[in-house]
Amino acid sequence: MNEQEKKELQSKIGDDVFKELIPRINELAHKAKNEGLSEVEKLEQADLRKKYVAHFRENFKKQIEMMKVYDKNGKEVTPGKVREVQRHKGLRDD
């Protein structure tokens, strides 16, 4: 992936947290592969990865909470747990 592709990908992500984390995660990954990391860098890498995964899960959860599922006949079949979360957040009227 060249620099232009990286910039395009980062602009598509659009999230400031990801824009800050991904370049540093990639930088540490390349350094680990080429020359190895110090203990401090290993700890930083682990912390950045935890932050990335936590943020990814948070965003994914938000997407699921906003989703409505329909079968082939047009009947809503959204899981009950998701419906409850949507009601609690005021996203549903039923």
C-alpha positions in Angstrom: 0.0 0.0 0.0 1.5 3.3 -1.1 1.2 6.6 0.8 -1.6 7.8 -1.4 -3.7 4.7 -0.7 -3.0 5.1 3.0 -4.2 8.7 3.0 -7.3 7.7 1.0 -8.1 4.9 3.5 -7.6 7.2 6.5 -9.9 9.8 5.0 -12.6 7.2 4.4 -12.3 6.1 8.0 -13.3 9.6 9.0 -12.9 8.9 12.7 -10.2 10.9 14.6 -9.4 8.1 17.0 -8.7 5.7 14.1 -6.7 8.4 12.3 -4.5 8.8 15.3 -4.1 5.1 16.2 -3.7 3.3 12.8 -0.5 5.1 11.6 1.2 4.5 14.9 0.1 0.9 15.1 1.4 0.4 11.6 4.7 2.2 12.4 5.3 -0.1 15.4 4.3 -3.2 13.4 6.9 -2.3 10.6 9.5 -1.6 13.2 8.8 -4.9 15.0 9.2 -6.8 11.8 12.4 -5.0 10.7 14.4 -4.3 13.8 12.4 -5.3 16.8 10.7 -3.2 19.6 11.9 -2.1 23.0 9.9 -3.1 26.0 8.3 0.4 26.1 7.3 0.2 22.5 5.8 -3.3 23.0 3.7 -1.9 25.9 2.7 1.1 23.7 1.8 -1.3 20.8 -0.4 -3.5 23.1 -2.1 -0.4 24.5 -2.8 1.0 21.1 -4.2 -2.3 19.9 -6.5 -2.5 22.9 -7.8 1.1 22.3 -8.3 0.2 18.6 -10.3 -2.9 19.4 -12.3 -1.2 22.1 -13.2 1.6 19.7 -14.0 -0.8 16.9 -16.4 -2.8 19.1 -18.1 0.4 20.3 -18.7 1.6 16.7 -19.9 -1.9 15.6 -22.3 -2.1 18.6 -23.7 1.3 17.6 -24.3 0.1 14.0 -26.1 -3.0 15.3 -28.2 -1.0 17.6 -29.4 1.2 14.7 -30.2 -1.8 12.4 -33.6 -3.2 11.6 -33.8 -6.7 10.0 -36.6 -7.7 7.6 -37.4 -11.1 6.1 -38.2 -11.8 2.4 -41.8 -10.9 2.9 -41.0 -7.5 4.4 -41.8 -8.6 8.0 -39.5 -7.1 10.6 -37.5 -9.8 12.3 -35.1 -7.7 14.4 -33.9 -9.6 17.4 -35.7 -8.8 20.7 -32.5 -7.8 22.5 -31.8 -5.2 19.8 -35.4 -3.9 19.9 -35.1 -3.4 23.6 -31.9 -1.4 23.3 -33.6 0.7 20.5 -36.6 1.3 22.7 -34.4 2.3 25.6 -32.5 4.8 23.5 -35.7 6.2 22.0 -35.1 4.8 18.5 -38.4 2.8 18.4 -42.0 3.8 19.0 -43.4 0.3 19.3 
